[in-house]
Amino acid sequence: MGNNDTLLRIAVCDDDNSDRERVCEYLKEYLAEKNIAADLKVFDHPDKLILECETFRPHIYILDIVMPMVTGIEAARELRWNQPDAQIIFATSEKSYALESFDVNPINYIVKPVEKEKLFTTLDMAISRVDLGEEKTVSVKVKGGFQTLRISEILYIDYRNHVVSYHLMNGEIVSTTTLRIGFAEYMETYHDTATFIRCHESIAVNVAAIDKLTKTDITLRSKEVIPVAKSRYNDVCDSYMEFRMK
């Protein structure tokens, strides 16, 4: 795996300073030994992890279980909801959590102090399951040229006054130039219905960005709420369930 591939993203979360440093030291040694380029982010509290990983979206998580306020298992449950393909490794001083941890389908459960060989073997397994293929993107015609957006960053798309706007996870809005076609035709031309589903006459939601769905509205990962038209609820519900069952 060379430096030209899409970068592997790894998150480590442990509230114990010495344990955290040990894991990071082993991790850096592993990446250097295998010549793998990776973006590594380290957290000392699960709240920070959950907040930042909404956008960072690691391929691999290495999580302590016993942490203040939120256990590693609870954090993993929340992260797993939005990242069904993420590889989760638990490292903990408490053997008693092993059974409960299976709930979030971890790749391994390592008892502290973490042994280098055990972590290396587990990382081999995790990386073999990571798809580092190019992330799906869309090129949007904007004033002055084109802008490439990652599909995973888009929450929803709306249409007003012949302009389509992409609402991104970071709060940014990217708008097209004035269109000569309607919203339905635009969506059919540029997006597949498995990824974006129209929930309203002039709004299409990224199915992967849905956090909660009711008959009247959708709560997104960003906590923003958008409406669902009565006539479109069944289609949205079907797409949402199909995505979650993957």
Sequence and secondary structure as in RCSB ss.txt:
>XXXX:A:sequence
MGNNDTLLRIAVCDDDNSDRERVCEYLKEYLAEKNIAADLKVFDHPDKLILECETFRPHIYILDIVMPMVTGIEA
ARELRWNQPDAQIIFATSEKSYALESFDVNPINYIVKPVEKEKLFTTLDMAISRVDLGEEKTVSVKVKGGFQTLR
ISEILYIDYRNHVVSYHLMNGEIVSTTTLRIGFAEYMETYHDTATFIRCHESIAVNVAAIDKLTKTDITLRSKEV
IPVAKSRYNDVCDSYMEFRMK
>XXXX:A:secstr
  TTS  EEEEEE S HHHHHHHHHHHHHHHHHHT  EEEEEESSHHHHHHHHHHH  SEEEEESS SSS HHHH
HHHHHHH TT EEEEEES GGGHHHHGGG  SEEEESS  HHHHHHHHHHHHHT   S   EEEEEETTEEEEEE
GGGEEEEEEETTEEEEEETTS EEE    SS HHHHHHHH  TTTEEEEETTEEEEGGGEEEE SSEEEETTS E
EE  GGGHHHHHHHHHHHHH 
